[in-house]
Amino acid sequence: MAETRIYTVTGMSCGHCESAVTQEVSQLAGVADIQVSSAAGSLTITVQDDATVTDEAVIAAVDEAGYSASPARL
């Protein structure tokens, strides 16, 4: 079963920011769906059940796009 993860992303302010984060995170093998909201400051990903995507890898991808991320506290 696929797993949904939510991250808080700081520093985004526009659609270009969302595109930059989407582009970097989409390069991670096993990420099936990505939703980014600069208004909410959030990143929601769906990870395939057989994938080994770590929080550290997602955070590094967001950092590569120029922003900071951390797992959201729900």
PDB file as gemmi writes it, atoms N, CA and C in Angstrom:
CRYST1    1.000    1.000    1.000  90.00  90.00  90.00 P 1                      
ATOM      1  N   MET A   1       0.830  -1.180   0.000  1.00  0.00           N  
ATOM      2  CA  MET A   1       0.000   0.000   0.000  1.00  0.00           C  
ATOM      3  C   MET A   1       0.880   1.250   0.000  1.00  0.00           C  
ATOM      4  N   ALA A   2       0.516   2.231  -0.794  1.00  0.00           N  
ATOM      5  CA  ALA A   2       1.284   3.462  -0.892  1.00  0.00           C  
ATOM      6  C   ALA A   2       1.183   4.258   0.404  1.00  0.00           C  
ATOM      7  N   GLU A   3       2.219   5.016   0.678  1.00  0.00           N  
ATOM      8  CA  GLU A   3       2.278   5.824   1.900  1.00  0.00           C  
ATOM      9  C   GLU A   3       2.261   7.300   1.530  1.00  0.00           C  
ATOM     10  N   THR A   4       1.447   8.076   2.227  1.00  0.00           N  
ATOM     11  CA  THR A   4       1.397   9.526   2.028  1.00  0.00           C  
ATOM     12  C   THR A   4       2.166  10.195   3.146  1.00  0.00           C  
ATOM     13  N   ARG A   5       3.021  11.143   2.772  1.00  0.00           N  
ATOM     14  CA  ARG A   5       3.819  11.889   3.750  1.00  0.00           C  
ATOM     15  C   ARG A   5       3.633  13.379   3.511  1.00  0.00           C  
ATOM     16  N   ILE A   6       3.630  14.136   4.597  1.00  0.00           N  
ATOM     17  CA  ILE A   6       3.464  15.582   4.513  1.00  0.00           C  
ATOM     18  C   ILE A   6       4.665  16.262   5.159  1.00  0.00           C  
ATOM     19  N   TYR A   7       5.159  17.297   4.484  1.00  0.00           N  
ATOM     20  CA  TYR A   7       6.307  18.061   4.969  1.00  0.00           C  
ATOM     21  C   TYR A   7       5.946  19.535   5.015  1.00  0.00           C  
ATOM     22  N   THR A   8       6.520  20.241   5.959  1.00  0.00           N  
ATOM     23  CA  THR A   8       6.421  21.692   6.020  1.00  0.00           C  
ATOM     24  C   THR A   8       7.610  22.244   5.239  1.00  0.00           C  
ATOM     25  N   VAL A   9       7.327  23.173   4.333  1.00  0.00           N  
ATOM     26  CA  VAL A   9       8.387  23.776   3.518  1.00  0.00           C  
ATOM     27  C   VAL A   9       8.379  25.277   3.765  1.00  0.00           C  
ATOM     28  N   THR A  10       9.528  25.828   4.089  1.00  0.00           N  
ATOM     29  CA  THR A  10       9.625  27.266   4.334  1.00  0.00           C  
ATOM     30  C   THR A  10      10.392  27.946   3.211  1.00  0.00           C  
ATOM     31  N   GLY A  11       9.981  29.191   2.934  1.00  0.00           N  
ATOM     32  CA  GLY A  11      10.676  29.998   1.938  1.00  0.00           C  
ATOM     33  C   GLY A  11       9.972  30.092   0.592  1.00  0.00           C  
ATOM     34  N   MET A  12       8.940  29.281   0.368  1.00  0.00           N  
ATOM     35  CA  MET A  12       8.226  29.336  -0.917  1.00  0.00           C  
ATOM     36  C   MET A  12       7.237  30.493  -0.908  1.00  0.00           C  
ATOM     37  N   SER A  13       7.090  31.160  -2.075  1.00  0.00           N  
ATOM     38  CA  SER A  13       6.153  32.274  -2.141  1.00  0.00           C  
ATOM     39  C   SER A  13       5.360  32.349  -3.443  1.00  0.00           C  
ATOM     40  N   CYS A  14       5.631  31.426  -4.389  1.00  0.00           N  
ATOM     41  CA  CYS A  14       4.962  31.557  -5.679  1.00  0.00           C  
ATOM     42  C   CYS A  14       4.941  30.218  -6.436  1.00  0.00           C  
ATOM     43  N   GLY A  15       4.334  30.252  -7.596  1.00  0.00           N  
ATOM     44  CA  GLY A  15       4.248  29.066  -8.438  1.00  0.00           C  
ATOM     45  C   GLY A  15       5.606  28.568  -8.901  1.00  0.00           C  
ATOM     46  N   HIS A  16       6.535  29.484  -9.117  1.00  0.00           N  
ATOM     47  CA  HIS A  16       7.881  29.066  -9.521  1.00  0.00           C  
ATOM     48  C   HIS A  16       8.530  28.248  -8.407  1.00  0.00           C  
ATOM     49  N   CYS A  17       8.315  28.673  -7.174  1.00  0.00           N  
ATOM     50  CA  CYS A  17       8.842  27.931  -6.027  1.00  0.00           C  
ATOM     51  C   CYS A  17       8.270  26.520  -6.007  1.00  0.00           C  
ATOM     52  N   GLU A  18       6.969  26.426  -6.220  1.00  0.00           N  
ATOM     53  CA  GLU A  18       6.304  25.118  -6.245  1.00  0.00           C  
ATOM     54  C   GLU A  18       6.897  24.236  -7.342  1.00  0.00           C  
ATOM     55  N   SER A  19       7.131  24.812  -8.511  1.00  0.00           N  
ATOM     56  CA  SER A  19       7.699  24.057  -9.637  1.00  0.00           C  
ATOM     57  C   SER A  19       9.108  23.567  -9.328  1.00  0.00           C  
ATOM     58  N   ALA A  20       9.905  24.414  -8.678  1.00  0.00           N  
ATOM     59  CA  ALA A  20      11.280  24.036  -8.346  1.00  0.00           C  
ATOM     60  C   ALA A  20      11.290  22.850  -7.384  1.00  0.00           C  
ATOM     61  N   VAL A  21      10.432  22.894  -6.366  1.00  0.00           N  
ATOM     62  CA  VAL A  21      10.355  21.795  -5.402  1.00  0.00           C  
ATOM     63  C   VAL A  21       9.849  20.532  -6.101  1.00  0.00           C  
ATOM     64  N   THR A  22       8.805  20.672  -6.907  1.00  0.00           N  
ATOM     65  CA  THR A  22       8.251  19.525  -7.627  1.00  0.00           C  
ATOM     66  C   THR A  22       9.311  18.872  -8.503  1.00  0.00           C  
ATOM     67  N   GLN A  23      10.080  19.679  -9.224  1.00  0.00           N  
ATOM     68  CA  GLN A  23      11.107  19.148 -10.122  1.00  0.00           C  
ATOM     69  C   GLN A  23      12.151  18.336  -9.357  1.00  0.00           C  
ATOM     70  N   GLU A  24      12.624  18.847  -8.232  1.00  0.00           N  
ATOM     71  CA  GLU A  24      13.652  18.140  -7.459  1.00  0.00           C  
ATOM     72  C   GLU A  24      13.110  16.868  -6.814  1.00  0.00           C  
ATOM     73  N   VAL A  25      11.943  16.952  -6.191  1.00  0.00           N  
ATOM     74  CA  VAL A  25      11.387  15.791  -5.492  1.00  0.00           C  
ATOM     75  C   VAL A  25      10.971  14.704  -6.481  1.00  0.00           C  
ATOM     76  N   SER A  26      10.532  15.094  -7.672  1.00  0.00           N  
ATOM     77  CA  SER A  26      10.101  14.105  -8.668  1.00  0.00           C  
ATOM     78  C   SER A  26      11.250  13.223  -9.150  1.00  0.00           C  
ATOM     79  N   GLN A  27      12.480  13.640  -8.910  1.00  0.00           N  
ATOM     80  CA  GLN A  27      13.637  12.844  -9.311  1.00  0.00           C  
ATOM     81  C   GLN A  27      13.927  11.695  -8.354  1.00  0.00           C  
ATOM     82  N   LEU A  28      13.248  11.668  -7.209  1.00  0.00           N  
ATOM     83  CA  LEU A  28      13.446  10.584  -6.245  1.00  0.00           C  
ATOM     84  C   LEU A  28      12.691   9.346  -6.707  1.00  0.00           C  
ATOM     85  N   ALA A  29      13.398   8.249  -6.859  1.00  0.00           N  
ATOM     86  CA  ALA A  29      12.771   6.998  -7.282  1.00  0.00           C  
ATOM     87  C   ALA A  29      11.778   6.539  -6.233  1.00  0.00           C  
ATOM     88  N   GLY A  30      10.568   6.232  -6.678  1.00  0.00           N  
ATOM     89  CA  GLY A  30       9.551   5.726  -5.773  1.00  0.00           C  
ATOM     90  C   GLY A  30       8.500   6.741  -5.382  1.00  0.00           C  
ATOM     91  N   VAL A  31       8.708   8.016  -5.736  1.00  0.00           N  
ATOM     92  CA  VAL A  31       7.705   9.034  -5.449  1.00  0.00           C  
ATOM     93  C   VAL A  31       6.672   8.988  -6.569  1.00  0.00           C  
ATOM     94  N   ALA A  32       5.409   8.657  -6.198  1.00  0.00           N  
ATOM     95  CA  ALA A  32       4.366   8.464  -7.197  1.00  0.00           C  
ATOM     96  C   ALA A  32       3.534   9.716  -7.444  1.00  0.00           C  
ATOM     97  N   ASP A  33       3.403  10.586  -6.442  1.00  0.00           N  
ATOM     98  CA  ASP A  33       2.575  11.782  -6.584  1.00  0.00           C  
ATOM     99  C   ASP A  33       3.162  12.881  -5.718  1.00  0.00           C  
ATOM    100  N   ILE A  34       3.066  14.127  -6.214  1.00  0.00           N  
ATOM    101  CA  ILE A  34       3.612  15.272  -5.492  1.00  0.00           C  
ATOM    102  C   ILE A  34       2.594  16.404  -5.552  1.00  0.00           C  
ATOM    103  N   GLN A  35       2.327  16.992  -4.402  1.00  0.00           N  
ATOM    104  CA  GLN A  35       1.476  18.178  -4.331  1.00  0.00           C  
ATOM    105  C   GLN A  35       2.216  19.207  -3.487  1.00  0.00           C  
ATOM    106  N   VAL A  36       2.429  20.389  -4.067  1.00  0.00           N  
ATOM    107  CA  VAL A  36       3.160  21.447  -3.377  1.00  0.00           C  
ATOM    108  C   VAL A  36       2.262  22.675  -3.286  1.00  0.00           C  
ATOM    109  N   SER A  37       2.219  23.306  -2.123  1.00  0.00           N  
ATOM    110  CA  SER A  37       1.437  24.530  -1.940  1.00  0.00           C  
ATOM    111  C   SER A  37       2.304  25.586  -1.278  1.00  0.00           C  
ATOM    112  N   SER A  38       2.591  26.650  -2.035  1.00  0.00           N  
ATOM    113  CA  SER A  38       3.366  27.739  -1.435  1.00  0.00           C  
ATOM    114  C   SER A  38       2.508  28.493  -0.421  1.00  0.00           C  
ATOM    115  N   ALA A  39       1.203  28.582  -0.654  1.00  0.00           N  
ATOM    116  CA  ALA A  39       0.306  29.278   0.269  1.00  0.00           C  
ATOM    117  C   ALA A  39       0.263  28.587   1.628  1.00  0.00           C  
ATOM    118  N   ALA A  40       0.223  27.255   1.613  1.00  0.00           N  
ATOM    119  CA  ALA A  40       0.167  26.487   2.865  1.00  0.00           C  
ATOM    120  C   ALA A  40       1.551  26.140   3.389  1.00  0.00           C  
ATOM    121  N   GLY A  41       2.571  26.325   2.545  1.00  0.00           N  
ATOM    122  CA  GLY A  41       3.925  25.957   2.947  1.00  0.00           C  
ATOM    123  C   GLY A  41       4.055  24.464   3.154  1.00  0.00           C  
ATOM    124  N   SER A  42       3.468  23.699   2.219  1.00  0.00           N  
ATOM    125  CA  SER A  42       3.463  22.252   2.411  1.00  0.00           C  
ATOM    126  C   SER A  42       3.850  21.487   1.154  1.00  0.00           C  
ATOM    127  N   LEU A  43       4.328  20.285   1.401  1.00  0.00           N  
ATOM    128  CA  LEU A  43       4.665  19.317   0.357  1.00  0.00           C  
ATOM    129  C   LEU A  43       4.032  18.000   0.787  1.00  0.00           C  
ATOM    130  N   THR A  44       3.207  17.436  -0.079  1.00  0.00           N  
ATOM    131  CA  THR A  44       2.597  16.139   0.190  1.00  0.00           C  
ATOM    132  C   THR A  44       3.046  15.190  -0.907  1.00  0.00           C  
ATOM    133  N   ILE A  45       3.620  14.059  -0.514  1.00  0.00           N  
ATOM    134  CA  ILE A  45       4.060  13.079  -1.502  1.00  0.00           C  
ATOM    135  C   ILE A  45       3.407  11.731  -1.212  1.00  0.00           C  
ATOM    136  N   THR A  46       3.250  10.966  -2.269  1.00  0.00           N  
ATOM    137  CA  THR A  46       2.821   9.581  -2.129  1.00  0.00           C  
ATOM    138  C   THR A  46       3.986   8.725  -2.575  1.00  0.00           C  
ATOM    139  N   VAL A  47       4.378   7.801  -1.711  1.00  0.00           N  
ATOM    140  CA  VAL A  47       5.518   6.929  -1.970  1.00  0.00           C  
ATOM    141  C   VAL A  47       4.998   5.525  -2.277  1.00  0.00           C  
ATOM    142  N   GLN A  48       5.504   4.941  -3.354  1.00  0.00           N  
ATOM    143  CA  GLN A  48       5.112   3.571  -3.714  1.00  0.00           C  
ATOM    144  C   GLN A  48       5.502   2.616  -2.605  1.00  0.00           C  
ATOM    145  N   ASP A  49       4.687   1.567  -2.410  1.00  0.00           N  
ATOM    146  CA  ASP A  49       4.905   0.655  -1.295  1.00  0.00           C  
ATOM    147  C   ASP A  49       6.242  -0.073  -1.311  1.00  0.00           C  
ATOM    148  N   ASP A  50       6.842  -0.272  -2.452  1.00  0.00           N  
ATOM    149  CA  ASP A  50       8.121  -0.988  -2.490  1.00  0.00           C  
ATOM    150  C   ASP A  50       9.319  -0.031  -2.514  1.00  0.00           C  
ATOM    151  N   ALA A  51       9.062   1.270  -2.374  1.00  0.00           N  
ATOM    152  CA  ALA A  51      10.126   2.275  -2.454  1.00  0.00           C  
ATOM    153  C   ALA A  51      10.772   2.500  -1.091  1.00  0.00           C  
ATOM    154  N   THR A  52      12.005   2.946  -1.131  1.00  0.00           N  
ATOM    155  CA  THR A  52      12.745   3.244   0.097  1.00  0.00           C  
ATOM    156  C   THR A  52      13.132   4.720   0.118  1.00  0.00           C  
ATOM    157  N   VAL A  53      12.145   5.581  -0.007  1.00  0.00           N  
ATOM    158  CA  VAL A  53      12.374   7.025   0.025  1.00  0.00           C  
ATOM    159  C   VAL A  53      12.427   7.464   1.489  1.00  0.00           C  
ATOM    160  N   THR A  54      13.544   8.039   1.887  1.00  0.00           N  
ATOM    161  CA  THR A  54      13.704   8.480   3.274  1.00  0.00           C  
ATOM    162  C   THR A  54      13.305   9.950   3.415  1.00  0.00           C  
ATOM    163  N   ASP A  55      12.971  10.335   4.645  1.00  0.00           N  
ATOM    164  CA  ASP A  55      12.710  11.754   4.908  1.00  0.00           C  
ATOM    165  C   ASP A  55      13.938  12.578   4.574  1.00  0.00           C  
ATOM    166  N   GLU A  56      15.101  12.052   4.874  1.00  0.00           N  
ATOM    167  CA  GLU A  56      16.349  12.772   4.598  1.00  0.00           C  
ATOM    168  C   GLU A  56      16.511  13.053   3.114  1.00  0.00           C  
ATOM    169  N   ALA A  57      16.124  12.091   2.266  1.00  0.00           N  
ATOM    170  CA  ALA A  57      16.237  12.278   0.816  1.00  0.00           C  
ATOM    171  C   ALA A  57      15.278  13.358   0.337  1.00  0.00           C  
ATOM    172  N   VAL A  58      14.070  13.373   0.885  1.00  0.00           N  
ATOM    173  CA  VAL A  58      13.088  14.394   0.509  1.00  0.00           C  
ATOM    174  C   VAL A  58      13.564  15.766   0.957  1.00  0.00           C  
ATOM    175  N   ILE A  59      14.045  15.855   2.174  1.00  0.00           N  
ATOM    176  CA  ILE A  59      14.536  17.125   2.707  1.00  0.00           C  
ATOM    177  C   ILE A  59      15.725  17.627   1.876  1.00  0.00           C  
ATOM    178  N   ALA A  60      16.606  16.732   1.471  1.00  0.00           N  
ATOM    179  CA  ALA A  60      17.754  17.110   0.637  1.00  0.00           C  
ATOM    180  C   ALA A  60      17.296  17.608  -0.728  1.00  0.00           C  
ATOM    181  N   ALA A  61      16.269  16.986  -1.304  1.00  0.00           N  
ATOM    182  CA  ALA A  61      15.744  17.416  -2.602  1.00  0.00           C  
ATOM    183  C   ALA A  61      15.134  18.814  -2.499  1.00  0.00           C  
ATOM    184  N   VAL A  62      14.391  19.069  -1.432  1.00  0.00           N  
ATOM    185  CA  VAL A  62      13.804  20.391  -1.217  1.00  0.00           C  
ATOM    186  C   VAL A  62      14.919  21.414  -1.013  1.00  0.00           C  
ATOM    187  N   ASP A  63      15.954  21.050  -0.287  1.00  0.00           N  
ATOM    188  CA  ASP A  63      17.106  21.926  -0.073  1.00  0.00           C  
ATOM    189  C   ASP A  63      17.781  22.253  -1.403  1.00  0.00           C  
ATOM    190  N   GLU A  64      17.876  21.270  -2.272  1.00  0.00           N  
ATOM    191  CA  GLU A  64      18.475  21.479  -3.604  1.00  0.00           C  
ATOM    192  C   GLU A  64      17.677  22.510  -4.400  1.00  0.00           C  
ATOM    193  N   ALA A  65      16.369  22.563  -4.164  1.00  0.00           N  
ATOM    194  CA  ALA A  65      15.519  23.536  -4.833  1.00  0.00           C  
ATOM    195  C   ALA A  65      15.640  24.920  -4.206  1.00  0.00           C  
ATOM    196  N   GLY A  66      16.290  24.998  -3.037  1.00  0.00           N  
ATOM    197  CA  GLY A  66      16.519  26.291  -2.401  1.00  0.00           C  
ATOM    198  C   GLY A  66      15.633  26.593  -1.214  1.00  0.00           C  
ATOM    199  N   TYR A  67      14.980  25.575  -0.665  1.00  0.00           N  
ATOM    200  CA  TYR A  67      14.040  25.776   0.439  1.00  0.00           C  
ATOM    201  C   TYR A  67      14.355  24.807   1.575  1.00  0.00           C  
ATOM    202  N   SER A  68      13.715  25.018   2.705  1.00  0.00           N  
ATOM    203  CA  SER A  68      13.908  24.152   3.864  1.00  0.00           C  
ATOM    204  C   SER A  68      12.654  23.332   4.100  1.00  0.00           C  
ATOM    205  N   ALA A  69      12.825  22.090   4.506  1.00  0.00           N  
ATOM    206  CA  ALA A  69      11.680  21.222   4.764  1.00  0.00           C  
ATOM    207  C   ALA A  69      11.907  20.412   6.027  1.00  0.00           C  
ATOM    208  N   SER A  70      10.797  20.006   6.619  1.00  0.00           N  
ATOM    209  CA  SER A  70      10.819  19.098   7.766  1.00  0.00           C  
ATOM    210  C   SER A  70       9.509  18.332   7.761  1.00  0.00           C  
ATOM    211  N   PRO A  71       9.511  17.118   8.318  1.00  0.00           N  
ATOM    212  CA  PRO A  71       8.257  16.358   8.389  1.00  0.00           C  
ATOM    213  C   PRO A  71       7.225  17.171   9.171  1.00  0.00           C  
ATOM    214  N   ALA A  72       6.003  17.217   8.650  1.00  0.00           N  
ATOM    215  CA  ALA A  72       4.941  17.973   9.308  1.00  0.00           C  
ATOM    216  C   ALA A  72       4.498  17.275  10.570  1.00  0.00           C  
ATOM    217  N   ARG A  73       4.174  18.036  11.560  1.00  0.00           N  
ATOM    218  CA  ARG A  73       3.624  17.483  12.811  1.00  0.00           C  
ATOM    219  C   ARG A  73       2.129  17.648  12.734  1.00  0.00           C  
ATOM    220  N   LEU A  74       1.448  16.545  12.649  1.00  0.00           N  
ATOM    221  CA  LEU A  74      -0.013  16.603  12.506  1.00  0.00           C  
ATOM    222  C   LEU A  74      -0.709  16.570  13.843  1.00  0.00           C  
TER     223      LEU A  74                                                      
END                                                                             
